[in-house]
Amino acid sequence: MSEAVTSRQDWSGGPRVAVLALGLALLALGGVLLIAGPALFRLGLVDLAGARSGVQQGAMWAMLGAVGAGLIGLLLALIGKKHRAGIVAVAIMIPAGMGAGSLYNSNVSQSALPPINDAQTDWTRPVAFTEATLRERAKVGAIRVRDDAIVPEGNGKWSGKLYSQAQAEFYIDLAPLIVKQPVAAATAQAAKSAERLGWQVTVNDPRGGVVEAVYHSPWFDLAYDIAIRVAREGEGSRIDVRSTSRLPGHDMGENATQVKQIIDEMALQLR
């Protein structure tokens, strides 16, 4: 009996070490690719689509491979009754599974979200950017801001729809904010709210009811221009917000997120 157990332990030892080593290597590769996507994009070596769909897709598959290797390693550790090897296997599977799951959810979101790069609280009363912001966008080669933008063909059910229609179907909670404060006070608070969110405020005109800011995403350092307009509404004010990408293509819901964040922040401070 003892010889049989020893034989089983010896048999699982070599493959176990090899499988766990493979799992660690795949986990490391996935981590490197996860960082490499944004890094290569920032260096201008790949475009945004290549960084997201190519490099980060590779990271997801590497991490899935690490999960598989960790699972096999865990089974071999149980067969050989090697507790430390089992701990190593679990330590591989947890971060690899979390990383792969996050990347998979990102892919699923991309297919579900409308492929737009502009969002605002009311497309029937579009927020216009100042000439200074439009000149800055033109200087860096940003896409043109359009109030009649249409989703291009090749995007499934979204193809041919106005951005306003696509937004209305998916982002049903984007709406203007009505507050009791006068225009100047509401505008001043809007600028403070933008700063609290970490945005770079570029225009702050309380009398004119105008605030504009730039938000940079943490991973890819993508720039988004945000315009806040405050107008008199009854005895208080109405606040409209617009967020627009500088690059073409799918914004992965980022613009709608920024609009919602600033509206929620101002609602918290002004109501």
Secondary structure by P-SEA (a helix, b strand, c coil): caaaaaaaaaaaaaaaaaaaaaaaaaaaaaaaaaaaaaaaaaacccccccccccaaaaaaaaaaaaaaaaaaaaaaaaaaccaaaaaaaaaaaaaaaaaaaaaaaaaaaaaaccccccccccccbbbbbcaaaaaaaaaaccccccccccccccccccccccaaaaaaaccccbbbbbbcccaaaaaaaaaaaaaaaccccccccccccbbbbbbbbcccbbbbbbbbbbbbccccbbbbbbbbbcccccccaaaaaaaaaaaaaaaaccc
